[in-house]
Every structure is written in structure tokens, then in C-alpha cells.
């Protein structure tokens, strides 16, 4: 390899590691990677194979990015008007059915909706409904939330607009190979097979592999002890001042993880005497933490005055909220958001990726799918329910703002599908037209439309489109394609498709599916040419496989959303998803060469 290839490969490797380790926000990583290559070219002008500035920024104006952004707006418009509210009614209506019937009907309803509405939006609508249903039936949510997430993934595979991955493959693939021009329903023949097999698997086999585990959201209503980690400040009139740390821990049945005194972290020895202003990082059950706050003169958030604490001791309750991917609070510190002034609640614990975060709550930066344990009055919870930036895990189905606009939103969605299906317009133009129609008909305000897109995903897509260009320019895409062809040359189309499917799917368990798709497209286009194939079979393989991220909670956004509410562990996704992974690989290996001709 030459110097340009080594530099590009190192930058790509560093970007991948940064995404895996979560060192920086994913959108920032995706932009910094191609920017580094541009800077390298400025520093070394003779490195003509590296990216030009216009090649880097071309990703932001790419039709795929525009289409995905517009589809976010359309999905939010359909959701806010109540056009998908019937999902809650349908799920509530099957609550008295048997467990298998509930799973089957729920998955089919969610899959159909996910074919036309962003699957993350569908899961956000259904999640609180399923949790409420589980509470009424006294069933653990862990029986139903993985099926909910998987069904939204299956459904998104059926149409070009069902998932942003399909849009990326359609638009970027057609730019790489002009003979590849998929339509709205070209994904359906194989996608519907995935839905049928996926629902059957989850109903007959997967349901037996799901854990019966009580989640964070169920422990509050059932009274089952769950431990939280939070901070408590010793107030001036606190009864704790002058008492030993060991005595306090024993009385309130709490474990003191850390003691901060005058901004200095002290060793939490049992014999140390507490002083006013000390901040304790404690771990214990919800009732013990509330006792510490209400009876010992401590504040669960530094800076809360005594009068406010006393006022909040009456009629207080605990509730949980989830941070949706579209929230404008993402990457903001808890104390910057102003939960107390804005919503009149206090955040006393945070759960992330199924684990309680051992960090001062006020200093914690909020991330997508974080679950916050909040304390407030019944009245203050109404403020949370009305917020577009937080989702109360119960009663969210009532958050519809413009029910009278539902028929209009559905008509816009149907018109968009018709225009793209008939080839009257391309998907990017159709999506922008549909998004503009949502605003013009007041299904959404302009501000709501601006806040609808997930900018992390858009910057990720734009950045990795530029990285795909970089791989192509320096010849790494050709090298990877030659390696793939050399490995699979002479084997049957079934083996080639199955191998590519498994590789892409396992990569998508670790990285964003959009990033994997954009990087794989130039490789499979060149591999198809070397094999003498039409590029459609392998591009469709990339589309289906990139969405099939079943093995990790971080591989797909819907998996992350159900991770904490379901009380799941990392291995639960592997146990349930691994058989499905290989079943889908067999379906792909057989069906894709049959449906999409290799010549």
C-alpha cells in the first residue's frame, strides 16, 4: 500500500474505534474523519489521491442525506397528528390474549407501520403502550420489548422508505452504478419473507429465549427493590451533620461510594464525620434514597434551597422518562437543562445501556435512550408528558397534539408513496415535497420540522459518504473488492450472497448501519463488476444485512430504546438474535439471487 492508502486506512480505523468506544459524538467523529484527510492534503499537496474540500462537503448535499432528513420530518408529522395512535389502541385491544398471540399481533402491526414510517418513531409510540399493558397483565416487559424492536426492523426492510439504510443504498448505489435504480417496492419480495420468518421465529422459538426479568420501570409499581446511584448534599439543618458516615449508611441502608468535601474527593471511611456542604454519592433502593432526602435534611441535587425541598416533600412520586434520539437535550448536562425550573422535577438517577451511571447526576451529559429516574408531583409529571424532548414511560400515547390533522398527514404519506412508487418523482424530491406539505398544512410547525431530523445520523451519513469517496479514490475499495472476489471466486451465488450478508450484518452490530452501508457500497459495486454480475443482488444484500443488527443493543437505535425499559442484558440480544441472524442469512442466500438477477 502507498502512503495515501495507509493514511486513509488509519483515519478510517481511528474513526471506527472512536465510534465503538464512544469517545466523541458520532456526528462529530464522522465529520472529523474526512476533514482529517482534507487537512492532510493541504499539508502535503502532492498527495493528490486524498479528499478535496468539495468532495468532503458533497456528502451534506447528497440526495441520500436530503431524503433521510425529509423522511424524519414526515415521520414526526404522522406521529404528532395521531396517525399512528391506532397502534396503541390495537395493542391495548389484544392485552387479554395469550402471550404468543400478543407477540404475533404486536409484531405484525408494528412491521406494517414501519414499512412507511421511521421505525424509531413507531417504537417510541408503542413503547409506553407495551409497558402499560405489561403492568396491567403483571407481565415483565422483557417478554415483549425485543419483539417490538425486531418487528420494527423487519418492517423497515419491506420498502425503500422503511428505513434510512434502504434510502442510502438506493441513492448512493444508483450514483455508483447507473444501472441500479430501485423503486419503492423492489425491496418487498425479500423483505416480506424476512417479516414472515421473523414473526414466526419470535412467536414459536424466540419467545422461549426471552428472559423473564423485572425492569427498572416495573420495580416502582411492584415495590421490588432496585438500586440507584445518585448524589445527596448535606444541608445546613441536616441531622446528618456531625454523625459518622458508617452510622448514616447503616441507618438508611445505603452504600456510600464517594464523599466530596469542598471540591475534594475524600476516602469514604466509616468513622469520618459528616459536615454541612458534604456531597455523598450513594447507592441504594428508591425508598432509602427518598428517606435520605425527606427525613435527613439532604438535597438530591446540589443547589436546591431548603424551602423548595420542604415544599416538595408533600405528594412526591417517582417516575421514569426516556430521552428520545430527537431530543434537543442530548449532549447537555443535567444541571444545564434545568429540570427543576423547567419541569418542576428532580433527576435523582440515570440508567444508560442497562446500567446505572456512577457519576454526579448534575454533571452527566444526556445521551439518546438514557432513562432518567425523576422525583416530582403529579402536576409536574404533566409537564413532562407535554414535553417533546422527554418521553414519560407511561401515558405517552396521549401526547397527540393535532388529532384533527391525522387524515391530512395520512393523505400526505399516501401521496408520497404513490409518487415514488409510480416513478413520478425520485425519493429525495418526493420526501422534501411531503415534508413541506406537513408544514404547509400545519401538521407540524416550522420549528417542529427543523427539530425533527436526527442530526447525528445526518452528519454520520454525510461523513461516511465522504469516507466512501476517499476509499474509492485511493484504491482501497478496489483492493477490498479484489480480496472479496479472490475469496469467493468460483463459488455459487448462494455462497457469495450469504457470505456478504453475514459480514455486513456482523459489522452492523458494532457500527451504525448507515455507516456500514456507505462504506460497503463502492466495494460491492466493484466486486460485482469483477464477478461479471449486475450490482443489484449485492447492493440489496448490503441493504438487508445492514438493517439486521440483532445481536447488540447498540447496533440499531430501536434496540437501544428497549434496552433499559426491558431490563435486558447484553447477552439477551445475542441469545435471541443469533438464530435469527443465521436464518435470515439462509433466506438472503436463497431468495436474493432468485429475485434480483445476477446478469
Phi, psi and omega in degrees: 000145178273179185296322181294319178294319179296316180299315180296318180294321179294317179297317179296317180297318179295321178296317180296315179297320179298320178293318181293320183274351180058043179291323182223162174304144188297324179296321179293318178300315183296328179278323182293328183298303178292330178298324177298319179293323177296316179297319178301323179289324177296318180290323182236082184302336181286347179278069187291347180278347181281172188291141167273156179304318181293331177288326178293312186280351178299334180298325182293332180258008180295146181301327180295317180294317179298316181295316180296317179299315180294324180292330173300316181296315180299315181297317179295322178298316179295320181291313185292331181277356179087010181293341175248012181293337180297341176302316179298317179298318181294318180292321178296326182292338180259009185299332182274359182281173175291162186300316181295320180293321178301312181297315183296310182294316179302313183294321180293316179298313182295320180296317180296315180295324183289346177289341185234339181241142179315127187295333175295319178299317181298317180294320179297325178289319187276334186304308180294331178294315180294320179297319178295318178299318180296320180296319181293324182272355184060040177250142176291138180299339181299343178284341192234340190281325173296315173303322178299312180295313182298321180298321178294327177289314178304310185299323180296341181284346191280336181225167181293332183262002184292331179212150180297335179297316179296322178296317180299311181296320180297312185282313182289321178296320180291330176288326180281330180218109185296343178281348180264105181225074184290147177260180182306318189256007179294338179278343191295315185304320178273323181300321180291330174296318177298320179296311183298311181292319181296316179293318179297318179298312183294326182286322186262324186243308184301328181298332178280341181268347181287140181283153168261088187232132180282128183266175180304317184292334183272336184293329181293319182279333182267347181076019179276131186294129175229143182265140177237160176240125180208178181245149179223131180258135179282116183276167184302324182262019185290140176285352182279336182301127180091350179266154182285153180297320180297321179296316180295316180298321181290318183296316184263005178053049180239155174253124180270115182273331185201147175236123179247122181232116181052048177067011177246130180280118180261155174289122184286069179285149184297329186270000181288136181270135182284147178235159176298134181096348176298143176245124180254131170264110188242156178231132180177183179290161182299318182294323179294321180293319178294321177301318180298322181285316189275335187244354186242001179072044176238160177247134179282353174222126178302140176095358177277125184283163187298317182298321180293321178298314182296321180294329185274357180284346183264127174066027180278149179217163178258145176210166180237144175229150177249140178270110181288159181300335182272000185296138177278359176275352183299136181071012172260145176289149181303317182288340176284329183292325179077054181300323184289315182282327185275315185245352183061041174227161176244134175273119184247352176196154179228134175244131182227129180053036177083004182231146176284136184278123180269077182204153176304126186302316183298332183267356184286133174272129185286139178237159178303139178074007171300142174250122183254131172268118184242153177240130180189180178274169177300322180295319182292331178293334176294326176297320178295318182298330181276351184282142176270352184259353179220149181239116174288131188290353178229133175088010181291336180296348180267007186275017181289129185264327188226067183299327182294344180270358184303313179300324180293316180298318178294323178295320177297316179298315180296319178297320177298313179300318181295316181298315181287322182296322181275357181076014179296325178214160176282167188293323181296312179297317179297319181293319178296319178298317179294318179297316178296323180295324177300322180283316183296327179270005177064026167291332176223151170277166179299318180297319178295323178294320179296325184272355184292316183296147172272102187292334175299316180293319182295317178291324176299314180296314180297317181295317182281340168296319177294322178293325175297319175298319179296316178301321180290316184297318185273357175093005180289327178297319178294319179297317179295320179296317179297321178296319179295315180295318179298326180286324188251357182304132178090352177272169182286157176304327179300315181293318181297310181296316180298320180293313178298318180301310182296320180297311181295319182296316179293325175296322182290340175291338184255323183244168176301138181296326178295321180295316180298316182298314182295326179284328183279336185301307180297331180290312184286333176295315179290324178295321178298317179297319180293327178280350184078024182260156160294142185284347186302315182302314182286327176293320176294325176299316178298318181298311182292319184288322182296332179277341188273055181269087185259345195268348180224151177289340182264357183286333181218142188300324180292326176297319180295324181294328182265354186301302182289313180300331180276354182065027185283160169248163183306317185292339180299321179292325178292314182300315182280323189275335185296312176301323179294323178303311183286328175296317179292326178296320178294316179299315180298316182298324182273313190281321186297313177296334179283320184278320183247109186297140179280351182228000000 
